[in-house]
Amino acid sequence: MNNNFGKLKDLVMSLEGDFEKFYEKGNAAAGTRVRKGMQDLKNMAQDIRKEVQDQKNSKPESAK
């Protein structure tokens, strides 16, 4: 399994506390951290998508 998947899971799990603080306690600073984390998640997802596409396109035609 790719290391990027592990990083993706770690990022999502690291946001759990801030989600709770924001949605349950109304902590605005936690909301800012959630927004930053979600932007990081978006960027990481885009990088993984590109990696998958590049790897898929580099395979010989018979392996597709």
N, CA, C and O atoms as a Tripos MOL2 file, in Angstrom:
@<TRIPOS>MOLECULE
protein
  256   255    64     0     0
PROTEIN
NO_CHARGES

@<TRIPOS>ATOM
      1 N           0.8510   -1.1810    0.0000 N.3       1 MET1
      2 CA          0.0000    0.0000    0.0000 C.3       1 MET1
      3 C           0.8910    1.2350    0.0000 C.2       1 MET1
      4 O           1.9860    1.2370    0.5610 O.2       1 MET1
      5 N           0.4050    2.2550   -0.6260 N.am      2 ASN2
      6 CA          1.1640    3.4860   -0.7840 C.3       2 ASN2
      7 C           1.2420    4.2690    0.5260 C.2       2 ASN2
      8 O           0.2740    4.3170    1.2850 O.2       2 ASN2
      9 N           2.3860    4.8730    0.7850 N.am      3 ASN3
     10 CA          2.5940    5.6800    1.9910 C.3       3 ASN3
     11 C           1.6770    6.8950    2.0110 C.2       3 ASN3
     12 O           1.3090    7.3650    3.0880 O.2       3 ASN3
     13 N           1.2980    7.4130    0.8450 N.am      4 ASN4
     14 CA          0.4040    8.5710    0.7920 C.3       4 ASN4
     15 C          -0.9470    8.2740    1.4280 C.2       4 ASN4
     16 O          -1.5600    9.1580    2.0260 O.2       4 ASN4
     17 N          -1.4090    7.0450    1.3040 N.am      5 PHE5
     18 CA         -2.6880    6.6680    1.9040 C.3       5 PHE5
     19 C          -2.6030    6.7800    3.4240 C.2       5 PHE5
     20 O          -3.5360    7.2630    4.0660 O.2       5 PHE5
     21 N          -1.4990    6.3400    3.9910 N.am      6 GLY6
     22 CA         -1.2950    6.4540    5.4300 C.3       6 GLY6
     23 C          -1.2610    7.9040    5.8810 C.2       6 GLY6
     24 O          -1.8320    8.2550    6.9140 O.2       6 GLY6
     25 N          -0.5880    8.7430    5.1030 N.am      7 LYS7
     26 CA         -0.5330   10.1740    5.4280 C.3       7 LYS7
     27 C          -1.9250   10.7870    5.3680 C.2       7 LYS7
     28 O          -2.2760   11.6320    6.1920 O.2       7 LYS7
     29 N          -2.7120   10.3610    4.3920 N.am      8 LEU8
     30 CA         -4.0750   10.8630    4.2380 C.3       8 LEU8
     31 C          -4.9260   10.4930    5.4570 C.2       8 LEU8
     32 O          -5.6480   11.3310    5.9960 O.2       8 LEU8
     33 N          -4.8310    9.2370    5.8810 N.am      9 LYS9
     34 CA         -5.5730    8.7860    7.0630 C.3       9 LYS9
     35 C          -5.1300    9.5400    8.3080 C.2       9 LYS9
     36 O          -5.9550    9.9460    9.1260 O.2       9 LYS9
     37 N          -3.8150    9.7250    8.4460 N.am     10 ASP10
     38 CA         -3.2920   10.4500    9.6150 C.3      10 ASP10
     39 C          -3.8160   11.8810    9.6450 C.2      10 ASP10
     40 O          -4.1770   12.3840   10.7090 O.2      10 ASP10
     41 N          -3.8610   12.5350    8.4970 N.am     11 LEU11
     42 CA         -4.3550   13.9100    8.4460 C.3      11 LEU11
     43 C          -5.8180   13.9720    8.8620 C.2      11 LEU11
     44 O          -6.2030   14.8330    9.6530 O.2      11 LEU11
     45 N          -6.6250   13.0760    8.3410 N.am     12 VAL12
     46 CA         -8.0460   13.0640    8.6930 C.3      12 VAL12
     47 C          -8.2200   12.8300   10.1890 C.2      12 VAL12
     48 O          -9.0090   13.5130   10.8420 O.2      12 VAL12
     49 N          -7.4900   11.8740   10.7220 N.am     13 MET13
     50 CA         -7.6210   11.5710   12.1490 C.3      13 MET13
     51 C          -7.1330   12.7340   13.0190 C.2      13 MET13
     52 O          -7.6690   12.9650   14.1020 O.2      13 MET13
     53 N          -6.1270   13.4570   12.5500 N.am     14 SER14
     54 CA         -5.6000   14.5760   13.3350 C.3      14 SER14
     55 C          -6.6000   15.7230   13.4280 C.2      14 SER14
     56 O          -6.4870   16.5620   14.3220 O.2      14 SER14
     57 N          -7.5620   15.7770   12.5370 N.am     15 LEU15
     58 CA         -8.5550   16.8520   12.5350 C.3      15 LEU15
     59 C          -9.7460   16.5610   13.4430 C.2      15 LEU15
     60 O         -10.5580   17.4490   13.7060 O.2      15 LEU15
     61 N          -9.8530   15.3390   13.9180 N.am     16 GLU16
     62 CA        -11.0360   14.9370   14.6880 C.3      16 GLU16
     63 C         -11.2920   15.8460   15.8930 C.2      16 GLU16
     64 O         -12.4200   16.2900   16.1070 O.2      16 GLU16
     65 N         -10.2600   16.1210   16.6690 N.am     17 GLY17
     66 CA        -10.4300   16.9560   17.8500 C.3      17 GLY17
     67 C         -10.8910   18.3600   17.5090 C.2      17 GLY17
     68 O         -11.7400   18.9270   18.1960 O.2      17 GLY17
     69 N         -10.3290   18.9200   16.4450 N.am     18 ASP18
     70 CA        -10.7300   20.2720   16.0420 C.3      18 ASP18
     71 C         -12.1640   20.3020   15.5180 C.2      18 ASP18
     72 O         -12.8830   21.2760   15.7400 O.2      18 ASP18
     73 N         -12.5800   19.2520   14.8310 N.am     19 PHE19
     74 CA        -13.9810   19.1780   14.3920 C.3      19 PHE19
     75 C         -14.9100   19.2040   15.6000 C.2      19 PHE19
     76 O         -15.8990   19.9360   15.6220 O.2      19 PHE19
     77 N         -14.5780   18.3960   16.6020 N.am     20 GLU20
     78 CA        -15.4070   18.3540   17.8060 C.3      20 GLU20
     79 C         -15.4340   19.7080   18.5010 C.2      20 GLU20
     80 O         -16.5000   20.1830   18.8930 O.2      20 GLU20
     81 N         -14.2710   20.3320   18.6570 N.am     21 LYS21
     82 CA        -14.2060   21.6400   19.3270 C.3      21 LYS21
     83 C         -15.0220   22.6890   18.5820 C.2      21 LYS21
     84 O         -15.6920   23.5210   19.1940 O.2      21 LYS21
     85 N         -14.9600   22.6380   17.2550 N.am     22 PHE22
     86 CA        -15.6810   23.6380   16.4770 C.3      22 PHE22
     87 C         -17.1830   23.3970   16.5030 C.2      22 PHE22
     88 O         -17.9550   24.3030   16.8170 O.2      22 PHE22
     89 N         -17.6000   22.1750   16.1720 N.am     23 TYR23
     90 CA        -19.0360   21.8990   16.0420 C.3      23 TYR23
     91 C         -19.7600   21.7580   17.3840 C.2      23 TYR23
     92 O         -20.9320   22.1210   17.4920 O.2      23 TYR23
     93 N         -19.0810   21.2400   18.3990 N.am     24 GLU24
     94 CA        -19.7480   21.0210   19.6770 C.3      24 GLU24
     95 C         -19.5770   22.1810   20.6540 C.2      24 GLU24
     96 O         -20.4520   22.4300   21.4840 O.2      24 GLU24
     97 N         -18.4560   22.8880   20.5580 N.am     25 LYS25
     98 CA        -18.1770   23.9460   21.5240 C.3      25 LYS25
     99 C         -18.1220   25.3310   20.8980 C.2      25 LYS25
    100 O         -18.0200   26.3330   21.6060 O.2      25 LYS25
    101 N         -18.1900   25.3910   19.5560 N.am     26 GLY26
    102 CA        -18.1820   26.6800   18.8840 C.3      26 GLY26
    103 C         -16.8380   27.3920   18.9160 C.2      26 GLY26
    104 O         -16.7890   28.6180   18.8110 O.2      26 GLY26
    105 N         -15.7620   26.6550   19.0590 N.am     27 ASN27
    106 CA        -14.4180   27.2350   19.1350 C.3      27 ASN27
    107 C         -13.9850   27.7040   17.7440 C.2      27 ASN27
    108 O         -13.7410   26.8900   16.8530 O.2      27 ASN27
    109 N         -13.8920   29.0190   17.5710 N.am     28 ALA28
    110 CA        -13.5700   29.5950   16.2560 C.3      28 ALA28
    111 C         -12.1580   29.2350   15.7990 C.2      28 ALA28
    112 O         -11.9370   29.0010   14.6110 O.2      28 ALA28
    113 N         -11.2100   29.1880   16.7170 N.am     29 ALA29
    114 CA         -9.8360   28.8370   16.3450 C.3      29 ALA29
    115 C          -9.7680   27.4010   15.8110 C.2      29 ALA29
    116 O          -9.0100   27.1090   14.8870 O.2      29 ALA29
    117 N         -10.5670   26.5180   16.4010 N.am     30 ALA30
    118 CA        -10.6200   25.1430   15.9120 C.3      30 ALA30
    119 C         -11.1970   25.1160   14.4960 C.2      30 ALA30
    120 O         -10.7700   24.3150   13.6650 O.2      30 ALA30
    121 N         -12.1620   25.9860   14.2260 N.am     31 GLY31
    122 CA        -12.7270   26.0820   12.8780 C.3      31 GLY31
    123 C         -11.6830   26.4960   11.8630 C.2      31 GLY31
    124 O         -11.6730   25.9980   10.7370 O.2      31 GLY31
    125 N         -10.8020   27.4060   12.2560 N.am     32 THR32
    126 CA         -9.7100   27.8320   11.3740 C.3      32 THR32
    127 C          -8.7770   26.6620   11.0940 C.2      32 THR32
    128 O          -8.3390   26.4700    9.9600 O.2      32 THR32
    129 N          -8.4730   25.8820   12.1250 N.am     33 ARG33
    130 CA         -7.6080   24.7090   11.9360 C.3      33 ARG33
    131 C          -8.2870   23.6670   11.0520 C.2      33 ARG33
    132 O          -7.6260   23.0120   10.2460 O.2      33 ARG33
    133 N          -9.6000   23.5120   11.1980 N.am     34 VAL34
    134 CA        -10.3390   22.5760   10.3490 C.3      34 VAL34
    135 C         -10.2490   23.0210    8.8850 C.2      34 VAL34
    136 O         -10.0030   22.2100    7.9920 O.2      34 VAL34
    137 N         -10.4520   24.3070    8.6570 N.am     35 ARG35
    138 CA        -10.3940   24.8170    7.2880 C.3      35 ARG35
    139 C          -9.0110   24.6090    6.6790 C.2      35 ARG35
    140 O          -8.9000   24.2250    5.5150 O.2      35 ARG35
    141 N          -7.9530   24.8600    7.4540 N.am     36 LYS36
    142 CA         -6.5940   24.6480    6.9670 C.3      36 LYS36
    143 C          -6.3640   23.1670    6.6800 C.2      36 LYS36
    144 O          -5.8020   22.8020    5.6470 O.2      36 LYS36
    145 N          -6.8050   22.3210    7.6070 N.am     37 GLY37
    146 CA         -6.6420   20.8830    7.4220 C.3      37 GLY37
    147 C          -7.3830   20.3760    6.1970 C.2      37 GLY37
    148 O          -6.8890   19.5040    5.4820 O.2      37 GLY37
    149 N          -8.5630   20.9210    5.9570 N.am     38 MET38
    150 CA         -9.3280   20.4970    4.7830 C.3      38 MET38
    151 C          -8.6490   20.9600    3.4950 C.2      38 MET38
    152 O          -8.7050   20.2600    2.4840 O.2      38 MET38
    153 N          -8.0130   22.1210    3.5190 N.am     39 GLN39
    154 CA         -7.2540   22.5810    2.3490 C.3      39 GLN39
    155 C          -6.0610   21.6650    2.1090 C.2      39 GLN39
    156 O          -5.7630   21.3110    0.9680 O.2      39 GLN39
    157 N          -5.3760   21.2800    3.1910 N.am     40 ASP40
    158 CA         -4.2610   20.3400    3.0670 C.3      40 ASP40
    159 C          -4.7460   19.0050    2.5090 C.2      40 ASP40
    160 O          -4.0760   18.3920    1.6780 O.2      40 ASP40
    161 N          -5.9110   18.5610    2.9680 N.am     41 LEU41
    162 CA         -6.5040   17.3160    2.4920 C.3      41 LEU41
    163 C          -6.8030   17.4000    0.9970 C.2      41 LEU41
    164 O          -6.5320   16.4620    0.2480 O.2      41 LEU41
    165 N          -7.3610   18.5220    0.5750 N.am     42 LYS42
    166 CA         -7.6610   18.7320   -0.8450 C.3      42 LYS42
    167 C          -6.3860   18.6540   -1.6830 C.2      42 LYS42
    168 O          -6.3540   18.0030   -2.7280 O.2      42 LYS42
    169 N          -5.3400   19.3270   -1.2090 N.am     43 ASN43
    170 CA         -4.0750   19.3250   -1.9560 C.3      43 ASN43
    171 C          -3.4550   17.9370   -1.9930 C.2      43 ASN43
    172 O          -2.9340   17.5130   -3.0250 O.2      43 ASN43
    173 N          -3.5110   17.2280   -0.8730 N.am     44 MET44
    174 CA         -2.9650   15.8850   -0.8190 C.3      44 MET44
    175 C          -3.7440   14.9530   -1.7520 C.2      44 MET44
    176 O          -3.1520   14.1340   -2.4550 O.2      44 MET44
    177 N          -5.0610   15.0810   -1.7530 N.am     45 ALA45
    178 CA         -5.8950   14.2550   -2.6260 C.3      45 ALA45
    179 C          -5.5530   14.5250   -4.0910 C.2      45 ALA45
    180 O          -5.4880   13.5920   -4.8910 O.2      45 ALA45
    181 N          -5.3370   15.7750   -4.4450 N.am     46 GLN46
    182 CA         -4.9880   16.1200   -5.8260 C.3      46 GLN46
    183 C          -3.6380   15.5100   -6.2060 C.2      46 GLN46
    184 O          -3.4690   15.0140   -7.3200 O.2      46 GLN46
    185 N          -2.6850   15.5460   -5.2850 N.am     47 ASP47
    186 CA         -1.3720   14.9520   -5.5510 C.3      47 ASP47
    187 C          -1.4890   13.4430   -5.7660 C.2      47 ASP47
    188 O          -0.8430   12.8860   -6.6540 O.2      47 ASP47
    189 N          -2.3120   12.7900   -4.9530 N.am     48 ILE48
    190 CA         -2.4960   11.3450   -5.0930 C.3      48 ILE48
    191 C          -3.1880   11.0290   -6.4120 C.2      48 ILE48
    192 O          -2.8210   10.0720   -7.0940 O.2      48 ILE48
    193 N          -4.1870   11.8270   -6.7730 N.am     49 ARG49
    194 CA         -4.8710   11.6250   -8.0580 C.3      49 ARG49
    195 C          -3.8880   11.7120   -9.2230 C.2      49 ARG49
    196 O          -3.9360   10.9050  -10.1510 O.2      49 ARG49
    197 N          -3.0020   12.6950   -9.1640 N.am     50 LYS50
    198 CA         -2.0120   12.8630  -10.2330 C.3      50 LYS50
    199 C          -1.0620   11.6680  -10.2650 C.2      50 LYS50
    200 O          -0.7380   11.1560  -11.3370 O.2      50 LYS50
    201 N          -0.6170   11.2260   -9.0860 N.am     51 GLU51
    202 CA          0.2830   10.0830   -9.0090 C.3      51 GLU51
    203 C          -0.3650    8.8310   -9.6010 C.2      51 GLU51
    204 O           0.2710    8.0930  -10.3530 O.2      51 GLU51
    205 N          -1.6290    8.5980   -9.2580 N.am     52 VAL52
    206 CA         -2.3500    7.4310   -9.7760 C.3      52 VAL52
    207 C          -2.4900    7.5320  -11.2940 C.2      52 VAL52
    208 O          -2.2710    6.5540  -12.0100 O.2      52 VAL52
    209 N          -2.8530    8.7070  -11.7760 N.am     53 GLN53
    210 CA         -3.0170    8.8990  -13.2190 C.3      53 GLN53
    211 C          -1.6970    8.6930  -13.9540 C.2      53 GLN53
    212 O          -1.6610    8.0380  -14.9960 O.2      53 GLN53
    213 N          -0.6190    9.2460  -13.4180 N.am     54 ASP54
    214 CA          0.6930    9.0850  -14.0500 C.3      54 ASP54
    215 C           1.1140    7.6280  -14.0780 C.2      54 ASP54
    216 O           1.6410    7.1420  -15.0790 O.2      54 ASP54
    217 N           0.8770    6.9280  -12.9660 N.am     55 GLN55
    218 CA          1.2420    5.5150  -12.8940 C.3      55 GLN55
    219 C           0.3950    4.6970  -13.8650 C.2      55 GLN55
    220 O           0.9000    3.7920  -14.5290 O.2      55 GLN55
    221 N          -0.8840    5.0190  -13.9430 N.am     56 LYS56
    222 CA         -1.7860    4.3060  -14.8510 C.3      56 LYS56
    223 C          -1.3530    4.5200  -16.2990 C.2      56 LYS56
    224 O          -1.3410    3.5820  -17.0960 O.2      56 LYS56
    225 N          -1.0030    5.7430  -16.6290 N.am     57 ASN57
    226 CA         -0.6150    6.0640  -18.0020 C.3      57 ASN57
    227 C           0.7570    5.5220  -18.3810 C.2      57 ASN57
    228 O           1.0560    5.4020  -19.5690 O.2      57 ASN57
    229 N           1.5950    5.1930  -17.4050 N.am     58 SER58
    230 CA          2.9210    4.6880  -17.7150 C.3      58 SER58
    231 C           2.9370    3.1710  -17.9160 C.2      58 SER58
    232 O           3.9510    2.6140  -18.3380 O.2      58 SER58
    233 N           1.8320    2.5090  -17.6200 N.am     59 LYS59
    234 CA          1.7490    1.0600  -17.8030 C.3      59 LYS59
    235 C           1.6830    0.7380  -19.3000 C.2      59 LYS59
    236 O           1.0880    1.4850  -20.0770 O.2      59 LYS59
    237 N           2.3000   -0.3810  -19.6930 N.am     60 PRO60
    238 CA          2.1640   -0.8190  -21.0880 C.3      60 PRO60
    239 C           0.6980   -1.0980  -21.4190 C.2      60 PRO60
    240 O          -0.0860   -1.4420  -20.5350 O.2      60 PRO60
    241 N           0.3420   -0.9550  -22.6500 N.am     61 GLU61
    242 CA         -1.0500   -1.1100  -23.0940 C.3      61 GLU61
    243 C          -1.6220   -2.4670  -22.6950 C.2      61 GLU61
    244 O          -2.8040   -2.5570  -22.3660 O.2      61 GLU61
    245 N          -0.8070   -3.5300  -22.7170 N.am     62 SER62
    246 CA         -1.3010   -4.8740  -22.3940 C.3      62 SER62
    247 C          -1.6450   -5.0430  -20.9150 C.2      62 SER62
    248 O          -2.4140   -5.9380  -20.5640 O.2      62 SER62
    249 N          -1.0870   -4.1940  -20.0390 N.am     63 ALA63
    250 CA         -1.3320   -4.3130  -18.6080 C.3      63 ALA63
    251 C          -2.5390   -3.5280  -18.1720 C.2      63 ALA63
    252 O          -2.9690   -3.6820  -17.0280 O.2      63 ALA63
    253 N          -3.1100   -2.6990  -19.0110 N.am     64 LYS64
    254 CA         -4.2470   -1.8450  -18.6370 C.3      64 LYS64
    255 C          -5.5200   -2.5980  -18.5740 C.2      64 LYS64
    256 O          -6.5650   -2.0210  -18.2730 O.2      64 LYS64
@<TRIPOS>BOND
     1     1     2 1
     2     2     3 1
     3     3     4 2
     4     3     5 am
     5     5     6 1
     6     6     7 1
     7     7     8 2
     8     7     9 am
     9     9    10 1
    10    10    11 1
    11    11    12 2
    12    11    13 am
    13    13    14 1
    14    14    15 1
    15    15    16 2
    16    15    17 am
    17    17    18 1
    18    18    19 1
    19    19    20 2
    20    19    21 am
    21    21    22 1
    22    22    23 1
    23    23    24 2
    24    23    25 am
    25    25    26 1
    26    26    27 1
    27    27    28 2
    28    27    29 am
    29    29    30 1
    30    30    31 1
    31    31    32 2
    32    31    33 am
    33    33    34 1
    34    34    35 1
    35    35    36 2
    36    35    37 am
    37    37    38 1
    38    38    39 1
    39    39    40 2
    40    39    41 am
    41    41    42 1
    42    42    43 1
    43    43    44 2
    44    43    45 am
    45    45    46 1
    46    46    47 1
    47    47    48 2
    48    47    49 am
    49    49    50 1
    50    50    51 1
    51    51    52 2
    52    51    53 am
    53    53    54 1
    54    54    55 1
    55    55    56 2
    56    55    57 am
    57    57    58 1
    58    58    59 1
    59    59    60 2
    60    59    61 am
    61    61    62 1
    62    62    63 1
    63    63    64 2
    64    63    65 am
    65    65    66 1
    66    66    67 1
    67    67    68 2
    68    67    69 am
    69    69    70 1
    70    70    71 1
    71    71    72 2
    72    71    73 am
    73    73    74 1
    74    74    75 1
    75    75    76 2
    76    75    77 am
    77    77    78 1
    78    78    79 1
    79    79    80 2
    80    79    81 am
    81    81    82 1
    82    82    83 1
    83    83    84 2
    84    83    85 am
    85    85    86 1
    86    86    87 1
    87    87    88 2
    88    87    89 am
    89    89    90 1
    90    90    91 1
    91    91    92 2
    92    91    93 am
    93    93    94 1
    94    94    95 1
    95    95    96 2
    96    95    97 am
    97    97    98 1
    98    98    99 1
    99    99   100 2
   100    99   101 am
   101   101   102 1
   102   102   103 1
   103   103   104 2
   104   103   105 am
   105   105   106 1
   106   106   107 1
   107   107   108 2
   108   107   109 am
   109   109   110 1
   110   110   111 1
   111   111   112 2
   112   111   113 am
   113   113   114 1
   114   114   115 1
   115   115   116 2
   116   115   117 am
   117   117   118 1
   118   118   119 1
   119   119   120 2
   120   119   121 am
   121   121   122 1
   122   122   123 1
   123   123   124 2
   124   123   125 am
   125   125   126 1
   126   126   127 1
   127   127   128 2
   128   127   129 am
   129   129   130 1
   130   130   131 1
   131   131   132 2
   132   131   133 am
   133   133   134 1
   134   134   135 1
   135   135   136 2
   136   135   137 am
   137   137   138 1
   138   138   139 1
   139   139   140 2
   140   139   141 am
   141   141   142 1
   142   142   143 1
   143   143   144 2
   144   143   145 am
   145   145   146 1
   146   146   147 1
   147   147   148 2
   148   147   149 am
   149   149   150 1
   150   150   151 1
   151   151   152 2
   152   151   153 am
   153   153   154 1
   154   154   155 1
   155   155   156 2
   156   155   157 am
   157   157   158 1
   158   158   159 1
   159   159   160 2
   160   159   161 am
   161   161   162 1
   162   162   163 1
   163   163   164 2
   164   163   165 am
   165   165   166 1
   166   166   167 1
   167   167   168 2
   168   167   169 am
   169   169   170 1
   170   170   171 1
   171   171   172 2
   172   171   173 am
   173   173   174 1
   174   174   175 1
   175   175   176 2
   176   175   177 am
   177   177   178 1
   178   178   179 1
   179   179   180 2
   180   179   181 am
   181   181   182 1
   182   182   183 1
   183   183   184 2
   184   183   185 am
   185   185   186 1
   186   186   187 1
   187   187   188 2
   188   187   189 am
   189   189   190 1
   190   190   191 1
   191   191   192 2
   192   191   193 am
   193   193   194 1
   194   194   195 1
   195   195   196 2
   196   195   197 am
   197   197   198 1
   198   198   199 1
   199   199   200 2
   200   199   201 am
   201   201   202 1
   202   202   203 1
   203   203   204 2
   204   203   205 am
   205   205   206 1
   206   206   207 1
   207   207   208 2
   208   207   209 am
   209   209   210 1
   210   210   211 1
   211   211   212 2
   212   211   213 am
   213   213   214 1
   214   214   215 1
   215   215   216 2
   216   215   217 am
   217   217   218 1
   218   218   219 1
   219   219   220 2
   220   219   221 am
   221   221   222 1
   222   222   223 1
   223   223   224 2
   224   223   225 am
   225   225   226 1
   226   226   227 1
   227   227   228 2
   228   227   229 am
   229   229   230 1
   230   230   231 1
   231   231   232 2
   232   231   233 am
   233   233   234 1
   234   234   235 1
   235   235   236 2
   236   235   237 am
   237   237   238 1
   238   238   239 1
   239   239   240 2
   240   239   241 am
   241   241   242 1
   242   242   243 1
   243   243   244 2
   244   243   245 am
   245   245   246 1
   246   246   247 1
   247   247   248 2
   248   247   249 am
   249   249   250 1
   250   250   251 1
   251   251   252 2
   252   251   253 am
   253   253   254 1
   254   254   255 1
   255   255   256 2
@<TRIPOS>SUBSTRUCTURE
     1 MET1         2 RESIDUE 1 A MET
     2 ASN2         6 RESIDUE 1 A ASN
     3 ASN3        10 RESIDUE 1 A ASN
     4 ASN4        14 RESIDUE 1 A ASN
     5 PHE5        18 RESIDUE 1 A PHE
     6 GLY6        22 RESIDUE 1 A GLY
     7 LYS7        26 RESIDUE 1 A LYS
     8 LEU8        30 RESIDUE 1 A LEU
     9 LYS9        34 RESIDUE 1 A LYS
    10 ASP10       38 RESIDUE 1 A ASP
    11 LEU11       42 RESIDUE 1 A LEU
    12 VAL12       46 RESIDUE 1 A VAL
    13 MET13       50 RESIDUE 1 A MET
    14 SER14       54 RESIDUE 1 A SER
    15 LEU15       58 RESIDUE 1 A LEU
    16 GLU16       62 RESIDUE 1 A GLU
    17 GLY17       66 RESIDUE 1 A GLY
    18 ASP18       70 RESIDUE 1 A ASP
    19 PHE19       74 RESIDUE 1 A PHE
    20 GLU20       78 RESIDUE 1 A GLU
    21 LYS21       82 RESIDUE 1 A LYS
    22 PHE22       86 RESIDUE 1 A PHE
    23 TYR23       90 RESIDUE 1 A TYR
    24 GLU24       94 RESIDUE 1 A GLU
    25 LYS25       98 RESIDUE 1 A LYS
    26 GLY26      102 RESIDUE 1 A GLY
    27 ASN27      106 RESIDUE 1 A ASN
    28 ALA28      110 RESIDUE 1 A ALA
    29 ALA29      114 RESIDUE 1 A ALA
    30 ALA30      118 RESIDUE 1 A ALA
    31 GLY31      122 RESIDUE 1 A GLY
    32 THR32      126 RESIDUE 1 A THR
    33 ARG33      130 RESIDUE 1 A ARG
    34 VAL34      134 RESIDUE 1 A VAL
    35 ARG35      138 RESIDUE 1 A ARG
    36 LYS36      142 RESIDUE 1 A LYS
    37 GLY37      146 RESIDUE 1 A GLY
    38 MET38      150 RESIDUE 1 A MET
    39 GLN39      154 RESIDUE 1 A GLN
    40 ASP40      158 RESIDUE 1 A ASP
    41 LEU41      162 RESIDUE 1 A LEU
    42 LYS42      166 RESIDUE 1 A LYS
    43 ASN43      170 RESIDUE 1 A ASN
    44 MET44      174 RESIDUE 1 A MET
    45 ALA45      178 RESIDUE 1 A ALA
    46 GLN46      182 RESIDUE 1 A GLN
    47 ASP47      186 RESIDUE 1 A ASP
    48 ILE48      190 RESIDUE 1 A ILE
    49 ARG49      194 RESIDUE 1 A ARG
    50 LYS50      198 RESIDUE 1 A LYS
    51 GLU51      202 RESIDUE 1 A GLU
    52 VAL52      206 RESIDUE 1 A VAL
    53 GLN53      210 RESIDUE 1 A GLN
    54 ASP54      214 RESIDUE 1 A ASP
    55 GLN55      218 RESIDUE 1 A GLN
    56 LYS56      222 RESIDUE 1 A LYS
    57 ASN57      226 RESIDUE 1 A ASN
    58 SER58      230 RESIDUE 1 A SER
    59 LYS59      234 RESIDUE 1 A LYS
    60 PRO60      238 RESIDUE 1 A PRO
    61 GLU61      242 RESIDUE 1 A GLU
    62 SER62      246 RESIDUE 1 A SER
    63 ALA63      250 RESIDUE 1 A ALA
    64 LYS64      254 RESIDUE 1 A LYS
